[in-house]
Amino acid sequence: MLWRRVFVFIKEAEDCGCKLLMRGIHRTISKQLFFRCNAGLKFLHTNVQFGATGPVIIQRVNVLLKQILHTVKLAPQLFGEHPYNGKQVSLGLQRMLWGYFKKLVIADRIAVAVLALRGPEHTGLSFFVLTCFYAIQIYGDFTGGIDIAIGLSEAFGISLPENFIRPFFSKNIAEYWRRWHITLGEWMKEYVFYPVSVSTPMRKLSKSARKRWPKFGKRLPVYAASFATWFCTGIWHGITPNFLLWGMMNCTIIVLSEELTPLYEKFHNRFHWKQKSWYGAFEMLRMFVLMNLIRIVDLFPNVGEYFRRLGSLFSSFRVPFLDLGLTGHDYGILIFGV
């Protein structure tokens, strides 16, 4: 487990001195790689002996190889020598400054208005403004911290993968989640989605479903695995009703979009809007609004209050911008920063 490895790192650093910390890390990773390889070979031997089907074996091998390759890719950077590179240090520090700007100037400033708008009296258009402000806050806070970490690593000659790739330029929810918190998405895909989709019970369920609904039966494992993945993702954020609802809302929209793809294609073939220059901007705006309405459930552990606010969207059109703890100067900085 991760906490055990961290404990081993700290213990070896305390016992042997900080200069031997990397040696402890190297030995621990080596043991983990040996354990994973050994476990993978035992799994293959057991399943081949009892006649397990190909997809299960291939998937387990795929997961095992990815674990090894991730470590092999990062290990040379951690244990190798890094000669001083002034340009690399400069770029890393610039990335850190950009991260601090997003965190301290944008996220922490707009958090004041988010806190004020959470009051029960803010309904209607104020609730919609809250969804937009919270999107800016969480993006600045989250990506700011990631930029600081990536920038610091880059200054020391270690290249880390990007965790966010312009998510607000996505045109649908599925694309958004391929751009937002990429590492979490990859982990859930490898350890929840793939194992569930190729599991023996799921293959049996798909086989029986195809007899009654041939097309839907083929997609059933994917949808069931998506449900399990989003359920686990919701729990990862918090074991409360609002986070479970958040996960199920994302899953429902993605699955429905997939099922309605033939209707979308018929619509676009008839009206040809997709070829218009403005339609791409419309898709991004649609995704932004829809994602904001889903994400804001994070702030409402009482799910009933969330639906009450959601139902009041068109009941009031007044937003007291100057009563949210921000001045005109603050709004100017936020507009410039965003």
N, C-alpha and C positions, 0 to 999 in steps of 0.2 A: 504494500500500500504506500501511497505517496508520503503520508505522515511518518511512516517508519523510515523511509529513505532520508527524509529531511532530518529526522532525529539522528540517524547514523552520521550524516554529514556534520552536524553540529557537534556530536560527541567526539568524532575523530579530530575535529578542529581544536576542541578543548584539550584533548589528551595529548595530541602530538604537535600542536602548534599550527598557526594559520598557514604556514608555508607548505604543510602537508595536506591541506584541504583538498586540493585538486587530485592528489593521489587517492584520497578516500572516495571522491566522486567517481574517479575512473574505475576503481575496484568495484564499487557498488553497481555502476552501470554494466560492467562486465558480467557480474553475477546475474543481474536482471536479464541480460541478453541470453546468457546460458540457460536460465530458467525458462524463458519464453521459447527458445528453440527446442529445449528438451520437452516442454509441455506440448508444443506443436507436433513434434515427431511422435510422441505417445498418442496424441489424438489421431494422427494419420494412421498409425499402426492399428489402433482399435477399430476405427471406422472402416478401413479397408478389409480388415479381417471379417467384420460382420456385414460387409456388403452395403455400406452407406452410399447414397447417391452422389454423383459428381459435383453438383452445385454446392453442396454443403462443404465438401472437402476443399474445393477451389476457393470458396469464400473464406474459410478459416486460414488457408495458406496465404491468401491475399492480405488479411488483417495482420497475420504474423510478419509477413515481409514488410508491410508498411511500418510496423513498430520498429523493425530493425533499421530500415532505410532512414526513418526520421532521426534515429540516434546517430547512424553513420554520417548523415549529412551535417549534423550539428557538432559532432565530436571533434573533428579537425579544427574547428574554430575555437572550441573551448580549450583544447589541450595544445594547440600549435602556437608557435611564436608569432607575434604581431609587431613588426617594425613600425616605428612612428611614421604616420602619414598625416601631414598637416591638413591636407584638403579633406581627408576623411573625418578628422576630428572636427574641423570647421562645419562640415555638413551635419555631423551628429549633433553638435551644439545648437545649430540653427533649428534642427528638428525638435530639440528639447525646448527651445524658446517658443517655437510655434505651439507646442503642446501646452506650455505654461500660459500662453496667451489665450488659447481656447478654454482652458480650465479656469483661470483666475479672472480674466477680463470678460469672457462671455458667459460661461456656465454659472459661475458663482454670482455674477451680477443678476442674471435673469432668474436665478433661483429665488430671489426675494419676491418677484412677481408671482412665480409659481406657487409659493407658499401662501401668498395672499389670496390667490384665485381658488385655492382649495376650500375656502370657506363655503358653508352651505348656502349662503345668499347669492353666490355667483352661479347663475344658470343662463340658459339661452346662449347668446353670442359670446358671453364671457366664458362659458364652458368650452366653446370652440377655440377661443384665444388661448385658454389653458392648454389644450391639446397641442397647439402649435408651439407655445412657449416651452412646454415640457419636452417636446421633440428636440428643440434647440439646446435645452439644458443637458439632457442625457447624452446627446451627440457630442457636445463640447466637453462634457465631463469624461465620458468614456474614451473618446478618441484622443483627448488631450493627454490622459494618462498613458495610453498606448504610444503616442508620439514621444513622450518623455522616455519611456522604456526603450523604444526602438532607437531613438537618438543617442541615448547613453550607451547602448550596446554597439552602435555604429562607431561611436568615438573610440571604443576599445577594440575595434576591428571585428566585431561579431555581427553578422547579418541575420536579423530575425524576419520571419514572414510578416506580410501586412495582414492586419486583422479587419480593416475596413477599406473598401474600395468604392468611394462615392455612392453610398447606398441610396441617397435621395434622388439619384438620377435613374433609379430603376423604374420599369414600366409596369411591374406587377409585383404581388407579394412574394411569389416564389423567387423571382430575381433579386428582390430586396434581401432575402435571407441568404442568398449566395454572396452578397456583398457586405452584410452586417455580421459582426462577430464570427468571422470565418472559422476560427479555430474551434469554437464551440460547435458550430454546424458540422465540421468535419469529424469531430469526436462522436457526436450523436449519430452521424451517418455510419461510421465504422463499427460502433459498439452497440447500437440499438437498431437502426434501420435495416442494415444488411443481415445481421443475425436473425431478426424476426422474419424478414421477408423470405428467407430460404430455409426456415426451420421446418421440421417434419410436420408438426400440426398445421402450419400454414399451407404447406403443399397439399396436404390432404383436404383442407378446407377449400382450397382453390380448385382442386380436381372435382370435388362434389358440386361446387358452385358453377363450374363450366358446363355441367350437364343441363342445368336449368337456364343459366344466363351466360352463353358462350363468351360474349365480349366483356361483360362485367366480371365474370369469373377470372379472366386473365389478369385484370387490374386489381382484384381483391387483395392479393398479398401486398401490393404497393400501398394501397389505402390503409390496410390494417397496420402495416409497418409505420406509415406516416402518423397514424393515431398514437401508436406506442411511443414514437419519437417525440411528438409534441407534448404528450402527457409527461414524459420524463423531462423535457425541456422546461415545462411549467414548474415541476417539482424542483428542478435545479435552481430556479429563481426564488422559490419559496413555497412551503407547504401550507398554502392558504387558498381559499376559494377563488380569490381574484386572479392568482397566477395560474391556477388550473383552467379557469375560464379563458384567460389570455392564450394559453396554449391551444385549447380546443377551437377558439375563434380563428387563429391562424391556420390550423389544420383544416377546418371546415371550408374556409375561403379557397385554400389551395386545391383541395379535392374537388370542390364545386367548379372551380375554374377549369380544371382538367376535364371534368365530365362535360362541361358546356363548350369545349373547344370546337366541336363540329358546328354548333350554332354560331359561334363567333366567326368561323370561316365563311359560312353562308352569308352572314351580315356584311362582312367586308367584301365579299365577292359581288354583292349587289350594290353597295353604296360607295365603294372604293375610297373610303375616308382614310384608310391606313397609308395611302400614298400621298396624302396632303402633308404639307410642311408643319402645320399646326397640330397634327394629331399626336405626334410624339410628345410634345409639351403637355397636351391634355392627359395622356397616359401617365406621365410623371406626376402631374398635379393630382390626378385621381388616386394614384398609389399613395401619395403623401397624405392626403386627407384621410383615406381609409386606414392607413397604418397608424396615424395619430389617434383615431377614434378607438383602435384596438389597444394601442400601447398605454393610453391614459388609464386603463383599468388597473395598472400597477399601483396607482395612488389611492385606490379605493378598496381596502380590505372588506368593507361592507358592499357586496355586489349589488344589493338593492339600491344603494345610493348612487352607484354608477349608472344603473338603468334609469333612475329618476333624472339624473343630469342629462343623460342621453336623450330622454324623451322630451326634455325642455329646450332642445336646440332652437326651435323656432318660436319660442314663447316670449323672448326678450331680445332686443337688439341694442342694448346699451352696455358699453364697456367702460368702466371708470379707470382709464389708463393712469391718470395722475393720482389715484388713490391706492396704488399697488406698491408703494414704497420706492418707486423709481422716479427720477426727475427727467426733464427733457434732455439734459446732458447725458444721462444714462441711456435713454432710448437712442440718442444719436450715436453713441459708441456701439450699441448693439447692432444698429442698422449697418454701420460701417464694418463691424467685425463679421457679421453674418454674410 
